[in-house]
Amino acid sequence: MKVVARHNSADTLSPAAVAHLDSSEVASFGLEIGREYTVFGMTLDRHGLFVLILAGKHGPRPSTVSIELFDVTDPRLGEDWLFRHQHEGGGTLHAMWGYPELVEDEMGFDGLFSEPRLSAHHALIDAIHREDIGESERADVEAFEAYVKRRTAPEEPQDESQD
């Protein structure tokens, strides 16, 4: 699935979509107006439908962003996408679509945004490589992979002879 950003501000969102945002997200989503993004998954809850893309003000990171900010340019879902439905307490209906690496995991998409998130980031990288990524996104994918690689690299031991 491909989408093009038509907005990058919460000013254009419905009240339900804005209600789930934290204050840091309201100012900007790090989207480039007119740019096409590949969707790696989707979630649905009482606040609306959200797409999983690589975007952000501080470099490409997994972001779930309201579909209201985009126009859909290619509605085809990934060939191996799965659907998962769960009913959460309090009457919240929750559904996820995406690659098995993201949907079958017990933490679901939540692992991308909470600690520890590195295993979820590796699952997203696996999912990304199953998509046909456009040239405009290739640099973002490489930057995200480098970020994950830096986070997973073992720390180098300190050379005690320099003390």
N, C-alpha and C positions, 0 to 999 in steps of 0.2 A: 504494500500500500504506500502511496506517495501523497504528500500534502504540500501545499504552498502556503507560507505564512502571509496572511492579509492584515494582521494586527500584531502588536507586541505589547499591548497594555491591557490591564484588567478593566480599564474604562469601557471597553467594548463587550465585556462578558455579562452574562445574566447574573442576577443576584445569587442564585444557587451555586454557580461556578465560582463566584468570588468568595462565597462563605467558607469554602474549604481552604483558601489560600492563607499562608502566613504573611506577615507584613512585609517581609523581604521580597516576596514574589509579586506583590501588587505593583511595585514600581516598574518592573521590566522582567521579561522572560528570557532575554538574551536571544530573541528571534530576529532574523533579518527579513524584513518585508520583501516579498517577492521570491524568496529563496525556497527551493523544493527540499523537503526532508523525507527521509525514509522512515516509515512507522514500523517498529519492531514488536509492538504489542499494544493492547488497549485494555482499559479498565472502565467499568461502569459502576457507579454508586449513586446514592441519592442526590449527589451534587451534579451529576452529568456524566458524559462520556469523555474520557481522557486518552490521549495517544502517547505512547512511549517513543521518544526521539532522542537524538544526541543534540544538545543545545546548552547554552548557558552564558552568563556574563563573564565567567571566570574560566572559560575553556569548555570544550565539549564534554558534557557529563550526561548521564541518563536523566531525563526529565519527563514527567507526565504532565502534559499541558492540555487544557480544554480544547476539544475539537472545534469550538466556536471561534478560535483564532485562525483557522485554516480553511482553505478550499481544498477539496479532495480532487487530485488530478489523476490518480490511478487507484480505483477501488479494490483491485485484486489483493487478497490476503496471501501471506506466504503459504507455499504449497503444503508445508507440514504443520501449520498452525493448529492449535488445540483450543478448545473452549472449556472453561472451568466456571462453575457456578457455586457459590456458597452463600448461605443465609447467616448473617452475623446477628448477634444479640442486639436488641433495641430496634428491630424492624428494618435494619439496613440491608438492602439487597445488593450483592456484590457479584460481578462477573469479570472474568479476565479472558482475553484472547491473546495468543502469541505462540512462540516456539516452545516445544516441550521443555527446554532448558529453563524457561522462565515461568511457565504455567504449572508444571508438575511439582516444582519445589514447594515444600511445605510453607516456606516464607513468601512464596509468590513474588510479586513485584516489590513487596516491602523490603526485601533484602537489598535492593538497589539503593535504598535511601536511609538505611539504618545500619548500625554496627552489629556484627561484622558484615561488611558489604562486599569484600573482595571476591568471595566465591560467586556471588550474584553478578558481579562485574565480569568475571570470567565466563559465566553462562551467557551474558549479553554479548560478549565478543564472539562466542561461538554462533549465536543467532545472527549477528551482523554479517558474518562470513557466509551465511546462507542466502543473503540478499544481493541483488544487483545494485551496487552502490554507484551513484552518479559521481562525476568528477568533482562537483561542488562539495560533496561530502567526504571525499577520500581523505583530505587533510584532517578533517575532524575525527574520522575513524582512527587514523594513524596517531593523532594527538591523544585520543582516549586510550588507545592501546599502550602508548608510552607512559601515560599516567598510571595505568594499572600495573605495568611492568615495574615502574619505580616503587610503587606501593608494596609489591610482592618480593622485590629483591632483598636478599638477606643483608643486614647491616654489616659493613666491613669492620673487622676487629681493629681496635685502636693499636697503633704501634707504640708500645710502652717504652721503646728505646729512645724515643724523642723527649721523654720527660726529664 
